């Protein structure tokens, strides 16, 4: 006869039990079993309550159950948010998602509202995406580290077909060639391409059973793939390019590889379209930003090539050893310079597979750097004096550079464009070796001037170095009329140069 007391007692006890059930074990996130046990307890609790609601009179009512479920839902979601954030293994996150879907679908079958659980799954999805990106960062690093950065050789039809099956590549010219032959790209191209597809499959797995529309699935996959390309893969490529020991041949191969990967982006777009059946023309479709990733990597590799070439040129120039007081020039160009030109020739021979503009820019930038560096050698403050003999030897070296520029080390230059890199040096040396001051001073400032590229300040610095040698060369200089005349001439020219500068 104490029905009301019993109902109150029952409900109070069950609330306490609910709180116990909703307390997750501290290490729940470590294994799937931890989560499974947790969910089973909660489902068990509410299945019992639902059964009692339908088989007894008044012991529990709808309002009491709804209130309990509200509390349970908020506590469960809070616990899942906390625990899932500790998880770094994408396959565990995926299994957890499947458990949550089962849990939600089961309780929905008993009439409990579960929308909040599905909303929370979209949050977990972002986290799943992050764990995938971390995992693929390691995958890409391994691929790039183990690559040999040389074109893939193929010995027979079978191998050829296998690679073309892995990576969308068509080249009628290459197909005609007899075996053995080579693909232009190295191993990392088909491997990276396949891993991007694997990533897309992994993203897709999460969206199954989430009751999402195909547009939502498509959008999710594209957004995650964009992060994979613009952040993860982009960082891995930049790290390889910026590495200390990466050489010119590797950089050239990276440029070729990224060019091919860039072209393959449209196939990745198609791949996603085929999976989700959402056409790219659809209003809300996110575009893949892969092309920018590969363009950026390529530009970084190009910049690195230019820097790398200049550093190599500097290493050769450190071997330069001019005798600035030589009375006579040698019979040929200096050894260090002959070696340097040899290095440039063999380097540019490797550049044949590069996009034309890159090879031309690299060659032009190398010649300009060489020209500027030679000019610096000549004007260095430490070189206080120099003789005509030394200038003539230096002239032989510059002629060797001009000869290299004329020989067309890289195709595609118009006329004597490449030789123009050395024009400042050429005009300066001609002026001094021919001692052609009258022409220089008379024409100065006119656009048709023969020595247009000779700056009066530069000319004066060099002239001062020659004046000192004339003075010191001979103790009895004042007794020699022509020496005295030469001094006078140098003084006059120096004076006129100063007035030009002012």
C-alpha positions in Angstrom: 0.0 0.0 0.0 3.0 2.4 -0.1 2.9 2.7 -3.9 3.9 6.4 -4.1 6.8 5.9 -1.7 8.0 2.9 -3.8 7.7 4.9 -7.1 9.8 7.8 -5.6 12.3 5.3 -4.1 12.6 3.5 -7.5 13.2 6.6 -9.5 15.7 8.0 -7.0 17.7 4.7 -7.0 17.6 4.5 -10.8 18.9 8.1 -11.1 21.9 7.1 -8.9 22.4 4.0 -11.0 22.2 6.1 -14.2 24.9 8.3 -12.8 27.2 5.3 -12.1 26.6 3.9 -15.6 27.4 7.2 -17.2 30.8 7.5 -15.4 33.3 6.4 -18.1 36.4 4.4 -17.0 39.5 6.5 -17.0 41.3 4.5 -19.7 38.2 4.1 -22.0 40.0 5.7 -25.0 42.8 3.1 -25.0 40.8 0.2 -26.5 37.6 -0.3 -28.4 36.4 -2.7 -25.7 36.4 0.2 -23.2 34.0 2.1 -25.4 31.9 -1.0 -26.1 31.4 -1.7 -22.4 30.4 1.9 -21.7 27.8 2.0 -24.5 26.4 -1.5 -23.5 25.8 -0.3 -20.0 23.9 2.8 -21.2 21.8 0.9 -23.7 21.1 -1.8 -21.1 19.9 0.9 -18.6 17.5 2.5 -21.1 16.2 -0.7 -22.6 15.2 -1.8 -19.0 13.5 1.6 -18.4 11.7 1.4 -21.7 10.5 -2.1 -20.9 9.2 -1.0 -17.5 7.4 2.0 -19.1 5.5 -0.3 -21.4 4.8 -3.2 -19.0 3.9 -1.5 -15.7 1.5 1.2 -14.7 2.8 4.5 -13.4 6.1 3.2 -12.0 7.9 5.4 -14.6 6.5 7.8 -17.1 7.6 9.5 -20.3 8.6 12.7 -18.7 10.9 10.9 -16.2 12.5 8.9 -19.0 13.0 11.9 -21.2 14.6 13.8 -18.4 17.0 10.9 -17.7 17.8 10.6 -21.4 18.6 14.3 -21.6 21.1 14.0 -18.7 22.5 10.8 -20.2 22.9 12.3 -23.6 24.8 15.4 -22.4 27.1 13.3 -20.1 27.8 10.7 -22.9 28.6 13.4 -25.4 30.9 15.2 -23.0 32.7 11.9 -22.2 33.1 11.0 -25.8 34.4 14.5 -26.7 37.1 14.2 -24.0 38.1 10.6 -24.6 38.1 10.7 -28.4 40.4 13.7 -28.4 43.2 11.5 -26.9 43.0 9.1 -29.8 45.7 9.3 -32.4 45.0 6.1 -34.3 42.7 6.7 -37.3 41.5 3.1 -37.4 40.4 3.2 -33.7 38.6 6.5 -34.4 36.8 4.8 -37.3 35.8 1.8 -35.1 34.6 4.2 -32.5 32.4 6.0 -35.1 30.9 2.6 -36.1 30.1 1.9 -32.4 28.5 5.3 -31.9 26.4 4.8 -35.0 25.2 1.4 -33.7 24.5 2.9 -30.3 22.5 5.8 -31.8 20.6 3.6 -34.2 19.7 1.1 -31.4 18.4 3.8 -29.0 16.6 5.6 -31.9 14.8 2.2 -32.4 13.4 2.6 -28.8 12.2 6.1 -29.6 15.0 8.2 -28.0 16.1 11.3 -29.9 19.7 10.9 -31.1 20.3 13.9 -33.4 22.9 15.3 -31.0 25.0 12.1 -31.3 25.1 12.4 -35.1 26.1 16.1 -34.7 28.9 15.1 -32.4 30.0 12.5 -35.0 30.7 15.4 -37.4 33.0 16.9 -34.7 34.8 13.5 -34.4 35.1 13.4 -38.1 37.3 16.6 -38.0 39.4 14.8 -35.5 39.5 11.6 -37.6 40.7 13.8 -40.5 43.5 15.2 -38.3 44.7 11.7 -37.3 44.6 10.7 -41.0 46.7 13.8 -41.9 49.3 12.9 -39.3 49.4 9.3 -40.5 49.8 10.4 -44.1 52.5 12.9 -43.2 54.6 9.9 -42.2 53.6 7.9 -45.3 54.6 10.8 -47.6 57.9 11.4 -45.7 58.9 7.7 -46.1 58.1 7.8 -49.8 60.1 11.0 -50.4 63.0 9.8 -48.2 63.3 6.4 -50.0 63.0 7.8 -53.5 66.2 7.7 -55.7 65.1 10.8 -57.7 65.9 9.3 -61.1 63.5 8.4 -63.9 61.8 4.9 -63.6 63.4 2.5 -66.0 61.1 -0.1 -67.7 62.4 -3.2 -69.3 59.1 -4.8 -70.7 55.5 -4.2 -71.5 54.3 -5.7 -68.2 56.1 -3.3 -66.0 55.1 -0.4 -68.4 51.4 -1.3 -68.1 51.7 -1.7 -64.3 53.0 1.9 -63.9 50.5 3.3 -66.3 47.8 1.5 -64.3 49.0 3.2 -61.1 49.4 6.7 -62.5 47.5 8.4 -65.3 50.2 9.0 -67.9 50.0 9.0 -71.6 52.8 9.8 -74.0 52.6 8.6 -77.6 56.3 9.2 -78.1 57.3 7.1 -75.1 54.9 4.3 -76.2 56.6 4.0 -79.6 60.1 3.7 -78.1 61.6 0.2 -77.8 62.4 -1.3 -74.4 64.3 -0.6 -72.2 63.0 2.9 -71.8 62.3 5.4 -69.0 59.4 7.3 -67.6 60.3 11.0 -67.1 59.3 10.9 -63.4 60.7 8.9 -60.5 59.0 6.4 -58.2 57.5 8.9 -55.9 55.0 10.1 -58.5 52.9 6.9 -58.8 53.4 6.2 -55.0 52.2 9.7 -53.9 49.3 9.6 -56.4 48.1 6.2 -55.0 48.5 7.4 -51.4 46.2 10.4 -52.1 43.6 7.9 -53.4 44.1 5.7 -50.3 43.5 8.8 -48.2 40.3 9.6 -50.1 39.0 6.0 -49.4 39.9 6.4 -45.7 37.8 9.7 -45.6 34.9 8.0 -47.3 34.9 5.2 -44.7 34.0 7.7 -42.0 31.0 9.1 -43.9 29.3 5.7 -44.3 26.1 5.3 -42.2 26.1 8.9 -41.0 22.8 9.6 -43.0 24.6 12.3 -45.0 23.6 13.5 -48.5 26.0 12.7 -51.3 26.8 16.4 -51.6 27.8 16.5 -47.9 30.0 13.5 -48.3 31.6 15.0 -51.5 32.2 18.3 -49.7 33.8 16.5 -46.7 36.1 14.4 -48.9 37.2 17.4 -50.9 37.9 19.6 -47.9 40.0 16.8 -46.2 41.9 16.1 -49.5 42.6 19.8 -49.8 44.2 19.8 -46.4 46.2 16.7 -47.3 47.5 18.5 -50.4 48.0 22.1 -49.3 49.3 21.3 -45.8 50.6 17.8 -45.3 52.0 17.0 -48.8 53.1 20.5 -49.3 55.2 20.5 -46.1 56.8 17.2 -46.9 57.8 18.4 -50.4 59.1 21.8 -49.0 61.2 19.9 -46.4 62.8 17.7 -49.1 63.6 20.8 -51.3 65.1 22.7 -48.4 67.3 19.9 -47.2 71.0 20.6 -46.9 72.3 17.7 -49.0 69.8 17.9 -51.9 71.7 18.2 -55.2 70.9 19.8 -58.5 69.8 16.5 -60.1 67.3 15.8 -57.3 65.9 19.3 -57.7 65.5 18.9 -61.4 63.7 15.6 -60.8 61.4 17.2 -58.2 60.4 19.9 -60.8 59.6 17.2 -63.4 57.7 15.1 -60.8 55.6 17.9 -59.5 54.8 18.9 -63.1 53.3 15.4 -63.7 51.5 15.4 -60.3 50.0 18.8 -61.1 48.6 17.4 -64.4 47.1 14.4 -62.5 44.9 16.6 -60.3 42.1 16.5 -62.8 42.1 12.7 -62.5 41.8 13.0 -58.7 38.8 15.3 -59.2 37.2 12.6 -61.4 38.1 9.9 -58.9 36.1 11.7 -56.2 33.3 12.4 -58.5 33.0 8.7 -59.4 32.9 7.8 -55.7 30.3 10.4 -54.6 28.4 10.8 -57.9 28.3 14.5 -57.3 29.3 16.3 -60.5 31.9 19.0 -60.3 29.5 21.4 -62.0 27.3 21.3 -58.9 27.0 24.7 -57.3 28.6 23.9 -54.0 31.4 21.7 -55.1 34.7 22.5 -53.5 37.6 22.6 -55.9 40.8 20.6 -55.2 43.8 22.9 -54.6 46.3 20.3 -55.6 47.6 22.3 -58.6 48.7 25.2 -56.3 50.5 22.7 -54.0 52.6 21.3 -56.9 53.1 24.7 -58.4 54.5 26.1 -55.1 56.7 23.1 -54.6 58.0 23.5 -58.2 58.7 27.2 -57.7 60.6 26.4 -54.4 62.7 23.8 -56.2 63.4 26.3 -59.0 64.5 28.9 -56.5 66.7 26.3 -54.8 68.3 25.4 -58.1 69.3 29.0 -58.7 70.7 29.4 -55.2 72.4 26.0 -55.4 74.1 27.0 -58.8 75.3 30.3 -57.4 76.8 28.6 -54.3 78.7 26.2 -56.6 80.0 29.1 -58.7 81.2 30.8 -55.5 83.1 27.6 -54.5 85.0 27.7 -57.8 85.6 31.4 -57.5 87.3 30.8 -54.1 90.0 29.0 -56.0 90.7 32.0 -58.2 94.3 33.0 -57.7 95.3 36.0 -59.8 98.8 37.5 -59.8 97.6 41.1 -60.0 101.2 42.3 -60.5 101.9 40.1 -63.6 103.9 41.8 -66.3 102.6 39.4 -69.0 99.3 37.4 -69.3 99.4 33.6 -69.5 98.7 31.8 -72.7 95.2 30.5 -71.8 92.3 31.0 -69.4 92.8 30.3 -65.7 92.4 26.7 -64.6 89.7 27.4 -62.0 87.6 29.1 -64.6 88.0 26.3 -67.2 86.8 23.9 -64.5 83.9 26.1 -63.6 82.7 26.4 -67.2 83.1 22.6 -67.5 80.8 22.2 -64.5 78.2 24.5 -65.9 78.2 22.7 -69.2 77.6 19.3 -67.7 75.0 20.7 -65.3 73.0 22.3 -68.1 73.1 19.1 -70.1 71.0 17.5 -67.2 68.5 20.3 -67.6 67.2 19.1 -70.9 64.0 17.6 -69.4 63.1 20.7 -67.5 60.3 23.1 -68.7 62.1 25.5 -71.1 61.8 28.7 -69.0 63.3 27.1 -65.9 66.5 25.9 -67.8 66.8 29.4 -69.4 66.3 31.3 -66.2 68.8 29.0 -64.4 71.4 29.5 -67.1 70.9 33.3 -67.3 71.0 33.6 -63.5 74.2 31.6 -63.3 75.9 33.7 -66.0 74.8 37.0 -64.3 76.1 35.7 -61.0 79.4 34.7 -62.5 79.7 38.1 -64.2 78.9 40.1 -61.0 81.3 37.9 -59.0 84.2 38.4 -61.5 83.5 42.2 -61.4 83.8 42.1 -57.6 87.1 40.3 -57.8 88.5 43.0 -60.0 87.2 45.9 -57.8 88.0 44.3 -54.4 89.5 46.8 -52.0 92.2 44.3 -51.0 93.6 44.4 -54.6 95.3 47.8 -54.3 97.3 47.6 -57.5 97.1 45.8 -60.8 99.0 45.7 -64.0 97.9 45.6 -67.6 99.3 42.1 -67.8 97.0 41.0 -65.0 94.0 42.7 -66.8 94.9 40.8 -70.0 94.9 37.5 -68.1 91.5 38.4 -66.6 90.3 39.3 -70.1 91.2 35.7 -71.3 88.9 34.4 -68.5 86.1 36.7 -69.5 86.5 35.6 -73.1 86.1 32.0 -71.9 82.8 32.9 -70.3 81.6 34.7 -73.4 82.6 31.6 -75.5 80.4 29.5 -73.2 77.5 31.9 -73.5 77.8 31.8 -77.3 77.8 28.0 -77.4 74.1 27.9 -76.4 74.4 25.7 -73.3 70.6 25.8 -73.0 68.3 26.1 -76.1 65.8 28.8 -76.6 67.8 32.0 -76.1 67.3 34.7 -78.8 70.5 36.0 -80.5 73.3 37.0 -78.1 70.9 37.4 -75.0 73.2 35.2 -72.9 76.4 37.0 -73.8 74.8 40.2 -72.6 75.3 38.9 -69.0 79.0 39.7 -69.5 78.6 43.1 -71.3 79.6 45.2 -68.3 82.9 43.3 -67.9 83.5 43.3 -71.7 83.1 47.1 -72.1 85.2 47.8 -69.0 88.1 45.6 -70.1 88.0 46.9 -73.7 88.2 50.5 -72.4 91.3 49.7 -70.3 93.1 47.3 -72.7 92.6 49.6 -75.7 93.2 52.6 -73.4 90.4 54.3 -75.3 89.7 57.2 -73.0 89.1 59.8 -75.6 86.2 57.9 -77.0 84.8 57.2 -73.6 85.0 60.8 -72.4 83.7 62.3 -75.7 80.7 60.0 -75.9 79.8 59.7 -72.3 76.0 60.0 -71.6 74.9 59.4 -75.2 72.6 56.4 -75.8 74.8 55.2 -78.6 78.0 55.4 -76.6 80.5 52.5 -77.2 81.1 52.1 -73.5 77.5 52.7 -72.3 77.8 50.0 -69.6 80.9 51.5 -68.0 80.1 53.4 -64.8 82.7 56.3 -64.3 83.0 55.3 -60.6 84.0 51.8 -61.5 86.4 53.1 -64.2 88.0 55.4 -61.6 88.5 52.6 -59.0 90.3 50.5 -61.6 92.3 53.5 -62.9 93.5 54.3 -59.3 94.8 50.7 -59.0 96.8 51.1 -62.2 98.2 54.5 -61.3 99.8 53.0 -58.2 101.6 50.3 -60.1 103.0 52.8 -62.6 104.4 54.8 -59.7 105.9 51.9 -57.8 107.2 49.9 -60.7 110.2 52.0 -61.2 112.2 54.0 -58.8 113.6 56.1 -61.6 110.2 56.7 -63.1 110.6 60.4 -63.0 113.6 60.1 -65.4 111.6 58.4 -68.0 109.6 60.7 -70.1 107.0 58.3 -71.3 106.3 57.1 -67.7 105.9 60.7 -66.7 103.5 61.3 -69.6 101.5 58.2 -68.7 101.2 59.5 -65.1 100.0 62.8 -66.4 97.5 61.2 -68.6 96.1 59.0 -65.8 95.9 62.1 -63.6 94.0 64.0 -66.3 91.6 61.1 -67.0 91.0 60.6 -63.3 90.2 64.3 -62.9 87.7 64.1 -65.8 86.1 60.9 -64.3 85.7 62.7 -61.0 83.9 65.6 -62.6 81.6 63.1 -64.4 80.8 61.4 -61.1 80.0 64.7 -59.5 
